[in-house]
Each structure stands twice: as C-alpha cells, then as structure tokens.
C-alpha cells in the first residue's frame, strides 16, 4: 500500500534490543510451543482434574502460532537487504561517534544492513569562531573520523538549525540539506556481512565486524548452534545445513573480519 515505510527508532541501544526479538522469540516459540501443546493434550485433563487448575485451550496455541508466523515474516523482512536498510544517526562528538561504531558492529552481528550514517547537529564554523575555536577543531576531528571509518557507505550531514522541524517547508529544506541529489527512499549500499566459502575440505565463515576489539570476542559451538558474543551482546546462530556435520576448528579476527574455520567431524 506504500512506496516507503520509515520507522523512527528509539536510541540505538534500545533499538538493537528490539531487533533481536524476531530471532529470539521465533526460535523459542518454534521449538517450545509444539512440545507444550503436545504435553498439555496428554497430561492436561489429569492435571485439571486433580489440581483443579484450568488448562489453556487450543485456541491459545493457535494464536501463538499466528504470532510465530508474524515473527518469522518480520525476520525475513529485516533480512531482505534489497528492500530494507538501517541508518545510524550520530553527532560529531567523540564519545557519541564511538558508540555509533559499536552499534554498527552489533547490527552487523545480526546481519542487518546499514546503508548510511547521518551526522546531526553539525555547527557551522562561523558560529563557533572565537570563544569556541577548540570546539571547531573537536568537531572537525570527529567528522573526519566518521568519514574515514564509514568510508564504504554514504555519510550525510545535517547542520544545526535555529528552529524545530515543525512544518512541511522546513522538512523539505532539511531533506535538501541532508540528501541533496540522493534518493532517500533507495537502499544506498548493500553489504555482504556473512560469507561462507569452501576451501578444499574445510569451510570458512567470514563475518564482517568492524570496530571490534578482538579481546571482546567470544565464540562457542553447541551442536548446530554457534554462540557469538561481542562484549555484552550475544547472538545464537543456527548453522546453515552445509555446516551441520562440521565443527569449529579455529577462528581469527583480522582486517575487521571474523574468520571461523570449520572441519568435518
């Protein structure tokens, strides 16, 4: 029904927590609910009779299954890099830029496509000259850091405005300032974050994870699941069918890429 849908998200840390839900709950509901349903069919009448506790009706499980399907559809949409992208909004301040880099790495861990960085509240040099000269230098250093760090995706700047973006005219003027001749509705960059390659008898899973300290990386395999942790963020990956009979033989982090080597059991 729409050409473009725009979601104005919460601060990035909270948004990342929300973006994990489709995978977390989809897996949880897909595995646990069928077992619960079967167990209640067998033991439910006895428990209800002896304990006098009403058991959930079948309609409840039907509703949960509908929820599962919706979560799966959401996960498919979030992973479709041809139609969906995320844009990180930051400001030209050292601490905020550092946080943007960390969040960029977390989004990569979930294979979400970031196609642009928007730098908000960029002060014009003329407004900071004199007393705020040091602020000009700090801001320029942060902007240079952003451009160098995110060199493979577009970086847009939004000047600090004297007024709030309250009217259509002001919004159009702001859009022209940020995007100029770029179509903001387009997916501006597509990144191959997860790449699986076969090298002789082994497989190598390459995950692009920029701005990560390798001391913060942890990796653990449990059967067909691979647990990847970056500091406080953890993701459980279901290995692709090709790797179900393989186990981790080694891993190394170099040039912003985590390379995980698998060999046959």
C-alpha positions in Angstrom: 0.0 0.0 0.0 3.0 2.3 0.4 6.1 3.2 -1.5 8.3 3.7 1.6 7.9 3.0 5.3 10.1 5.0 7.7 10.5 3.9 11.3 11.9 6.5 13.6 13.6 4.3 16.2 14.5 4.8 19.8 18.2 5.3 20.8 20.3 2.7 19.1 21.0 0.5 22.2 17.3 0.1 22.8 16.6 -0.4 19.1 19.2 -3.2 19.0 17.3 -5.0 21.8 14.1 -4.8 19.8 15.8 -6.0 16.6 16.8 -9.2 18.4 13.2 -10.2 19.3 12.3 -11.8 15.9 15.2 -14.2 16.1 15.0 -14.8 19.9 11.2 -15.4 20.1 10.9 -17.1 16.7 13.3 -19.8 17.8 11.9 -20.0 21.3 8.2 -20.3 20.2 9.0 -22.6 17.3 10.7 -25.2 19.5 8.9 -24.9 22.8 5.3 -24.3 21.9 4.8 -27.6 19.9 6.1 -29.6 22.9 3.9 -27.7 25.3 0.8 -28.3 23.2 1.5 -32.0 22.9 2.2 -32.3 26.7 -1.0 -30.5 27.6 -3.1 -32.7 25.3 -1.7 -35.8 27.1 -1.4 -34.6 30.7 -3.7 -31.6 30.7 -7.0 -33.4 31.6 -5.3 -35.2 34.5 -3.7 -32.0 35.9 -7.0 -30.1 35.5 -8.9 -32.9 37.3 -6.5 -33.5 40.2 -5.1 -30.0 40.7 -8.3 -28.1 39.8 -6.2 -25.8 37.6 -7.8 -24.8 34.3 -5.5 -25.7 31.3 -5.1 -23.4 28.3 -7.4 -24.1 25.4 -6.3 -25.0 21.9 -7.2 -21.5 20.6 -4.4 -20.0 22.7 -1.8 -22.2 20.9 -3.4 -21.2 17.6 -2.9 -17.5 18.4 0.7 -18.2 19.5 1.3 -20.0 16.2 -0.1 -16.9 14.3 2.3 -14.8 16.3 5.2 -17.1 15.4 4.4 -16.8 11.7 4.3 -13.0 12.0 7.7 -13.0 13.8 9.1 -15.2 11.0 7.8 -12.8 8.4 9.3 -9.9 10.3 12.7 -11.7 10.4 12.5 -12.3 6.6 11.7 -8.6 6.0 14.5 -7.4 8.3 17.0 -9.7 6.5 15.9 -8.6 3.0 18.7 -6.1 2.0 17.0 -5.3 -1.3 14.1 -3.5 0.4 15.2 -2.6 4.0 18.1 -0.8 5.5 19.0 1.0 8.7 20.6 4.4 9.1 22.5 5.3 12.2 22.1 8.9 13.4 25.1 10.3 15.4 26.5 13.7 16.3 30.1 14.9 15.7 31.3 14.2 19.3 34.0 11.7 20.2 32.0 9.6 22.7 28.9 9.6 20.5 30.9 8.5 17.4 32.5 5.7 19.4 29.0 4.5 20.4 27.9 4.7 16.8 30.8 2.4 15.8 30.0 -0.1 18.5 26.3 -0.2 17.4 27.3 -0.6 13.8 29.3 -3.7 14.8 26.3 -5.1 16.8 24.0 -4.6 13.8 26.5 -6.4 11.6 26.4 -9.3 14.1 22.7 -9.7 13.3 23.3 -9.3 9.6 21.3 -6.1 9.4 22.2 -3.7 6.5 23.3 -0.2 7.5 23.3 1.8 4.3 24.1 5.3 5.6 25.3 7.4 8.5 23.6 10.7 9.3 25.6 13.2 11.3 23.2 15.5 13.1 23.8 18.9 14.8 26.9 20.0 12.8 27.6 23.5 13.8 28.7 26.0 11.0 32.3 27.1 11.6 31.2 30.8 11.5 29.0 30.2 14.6 31.8 28.8 16.7 34.7 31.1 15.8 36.4 32.9 18.7 35.5 31.5 22.1 34.5 28.1 20.7 37.6 27.6 18.4 38.5 24.4 20.2 35.0 23.1 19.6 35.5 23.7 15.9 38.7 21.5 16.0 37.0 18.8 18.0 34.0 18.7 15.6 36.2 18.6 12.5 38.2 15.7 14.1 35.0 13.8 14.8 33.7 14.4 11.2 37.0 13.2 9.7 36.9 10.1 11.9 33.3 9.3 10.7 34.2 9.8 7.1 37.3 7.6 7.4 35.6 4.9 9.5 32.5 4.6 7.4 34.2 5.1 4.0 32.3 2.4 2.2 28.8 3.8 2.9 27.3 7.3 2.4 27.7 9.8 5.2 25.3 12.7 5.3 25.5 15.9 7.4 22.6 17.9 9.0 23.5 21.4 10.1 22.4 22.6 13.5 19.1 24.5 12.9 17.9 27.6 14.7 14.3 26.3 14.8 12.5 23.0 15.2 11.4 20.9 12.2 7.8 21.6 12.6 6.4 22.5 9.1 6.5 20.7 5.7 8.6 23.6 4.2 11.2 23.2 6.9 11.3 19.4 6.5 11.8 19.8 2.8 14.6 22.3 3.3 16.2 19.9 5.8 15.9 17.0 3.4 17.6 19.0 0.6 20.4 19.9 3.1 21.0 16.2 4.0 20.3 14.2 0.8 20.7 16.8 -2.0 20.5 14.8 -5.2 20.4 11.4 -3.5 17.1 9.5 -3.4 16.5 8.9 0.3 14.0 6.1 -0.4 16.6 4.0 -2.2 18.8 1.4 -0.5 22.1 3.3 -0.7 24.5 0.4 0.0 24.3 -3.4 0.4 27.0 -5.1 2.5 27.9 -8.8 2.3 28.3 -9.3 6.1 28.1 -13.1 6.3 30.0 -15.0 3.6 30.5 -18.8 3.5 33.4 -20.2 1.5 34.7 -23.7 0.9 38.5 -24.1 1.0 39.5 -27.7 0.0 37.8 -29.9 2.6 37.0 -27.1 5.0 34.6 -24.2 5.2 35.3 -20.7 6.3 32.5 -18.4 7.6 33.5 -14.8 7.3 31.6 -12.2 9.3 32.4 -8.5 8.8 32.6 -7.0 12.2 34.3 -3.5 12.2 35.2 -1.5 15.2 35.5 -4.6 17.5 38.3 -5.3 20.0 39.2 -8.9 19.5 39.6 -9.3 23.3 35.8 -8.7 23.5 35.0 -11.5 21.0 33.9 -14.9 22.3 32.8 -17.9 20.2 31.2 -21.2 21.3 29.6 -24.1 19.4 26.9 -26.3 20.8 25.7 -28.8 18.2 24.3 -26.9 15.3 24.3 -23.6 17.1 27.1 -21.1 17.2 27.1 -18.5 20.0 28.9 -15.3 19.1 29.4 -12.7 21.8 30.8 -9.1 21.5 31.2 -7.7 24.9 27.6 -7.7 26.4 25.8 -8.6 23.1 25.3 -12.3 22.4 23.8 -14.0 19.3 23.0 -17.7 18.8 23.4 -18.5 15.2 21.8 -21.6 13.7 24.4 -23.0 11.3 23.4 -23.5 7.7 22.8 -27.1 6.6 26.2 -27.3 4.9 27.9 -26.9 8.3 25.7 -29.3 10.4 28.3 -32.0 10.2 31.2 -29.7 10.8 32.7 -28.2 13.9 34.8 -25.1 14.6 38.5 -25.8 14.0 39.7 -22.3 14.6 39.0 -18.6 14.4 40.8 -15.4 13.9 39.9 -11.7 13.7 41.8 -9.6 11.2 41.1 -6.6 8.9 37.7 -6.1 10.6 36.6 -9.6 9.6 36.0 -12.6 11.9 37.1 -15.8 10.1 35.7 -19.0 11.5 37.1 -22.2 10.1 35.1 -25.5 10.2 36.2 -29.0 9.6 34.2 -32.2 9.2 33.6 -34.1 12.5 
